[in-house]
Amino acid sequence: MTPSSFLKTVLLVTICAGLRQACLPAWCQADTTATSDVETDTGDGGQLLIPPPVSNQNYPTEFAGDADQNYLRIGFLLSSGYSSNVSSTSNPVADVSYSFWPTIAVNRAISQLRLASSYSPGFTIYQKTSSYNQANQNVTLNLQGLLSPRLSISVHQVFQQTSSIFNQPTPLAVVPVSGSPPLTGLGIIPPIADQIFNTTSAQLAYQLNEVSIIGVTGTFEDLQYLASQQSSGLYNLRSGSGTAFYSRRLGEKYYIGGSYQYLTTRSYQTGSPTIPAQIQSVLAFFSIFFRPNLSLSVSGGPQHLGTQPPFQPTSSWTPLLTISGAWQGHRTTLAASYSRVVNGSGGLSGIFHSTAVSASADWRVSRNWVTGVRASYANNTPLLVANGAERTILGTVLGQRYLGERTDLQFGYSWVDQNYMQIAPSASIPNINRIFFSVNYQFTRPLQN
């Protein structure tokens, strides 16, 4: 993690914590990742949800009733994995890796502030290819606070430094499911490439009255490849967006509204010109909350694409569509999304018409056994060059066995299948298979209000 990124995170938490005495003990909204304890009040001054199409939060993966609050958690995770390919060359090299992840997590909920943050530094070594050994970083931050009886703030941040998309302490968190159109599409996944990924989103929402909310959201995403010898042909990607939205509740279950988003995205390589584009989207959305923990959302509208040199300046319109839904139960959680959008894609050059599907599912088989699945599909059609459509499929299947309150075992299988004939690592080695096993120990201390 770069010093500047770490400093910004610490400063943000400090500022928000300092707001505690100035805030009032009420909430003008509930988290859009609604859990079983969230109720929709239909009376005057009732809580309003921010619908998933305009939320800056992902769908939850915890089981209903399992979202603990007010704790300090310290632990460590030992993991080992076998990959069918850890080489970015035309000659696949299979290898075994070993990782160690100390972890510290804080969850704090008071009447004015809700904070969930974790930090997991780590180190990964490879049995054969020691030149790929790397220090890793994982930082997550979710914060919600009330600045006045009607004005709320929500901040979400993820920072990852890793050599592989699957090399992280939470294998099922590789591709989260969201109800909003993706800012950056799922692109190429190299077998191994030292990389930094950072996404930060901040949202302000103001409750106009008992049935309507307006808000603004700012989001920034940055993907950088750090070693050119491992990332031949791959492009860094930087995207930023600003969104303004209006949401209105109809009855107890229904929300309608609209939003405007301005998005800039740039793909670039070290020493090469950037490839910029501007995308403007005007969306209408509809969400229905069958229950607080069961929802379905649809959003759609026109997108306008504008490009600058080195491409020939262009202007075009295209439709956008996103459909998503989630269910959070005591024994099962499900979430899925479909999107058809124009955006940039990780590791790729230019702008793409992207069709993407993401899904997650978790089952509590018994008191001590949990299984989970994550799967994503992306079909990317370049809009500015003559190349044909290219695609990525990835997924993870995991089993988890709890040995007690502090220890659990995880084991599973991850795979990548992709077709990007213009990119050397993918053209020569399209498939990656990985088997992993880990032991996780955690000590939790409750925090008093």
JOPE-V130693 format. One record per helix or strand of 3 or more residues. SS is the DSSP state (h for helix, s for strand). FROM is the first residue (numbers start at 1). LEN is the number of residues. If there is no record, write none. Layout:
# JOPE-V130693
SS FROM LEN
SS FROM LEN
This chain:
# JOPE-V130693
h 3 16
h 20 3
h 52 3
s 71 13
s 95 15
s 113 7
s 122 5
h 130 3
s 134 13
s 151 12
h 171 3
s 195 13
s 212 14
s 235 16
s 254 15
s 275 17
s 294 14
s 314 15
s 332 14
s 352 13
s 369 14
s 390 13
s 407 13
h 424 5
s 431 16
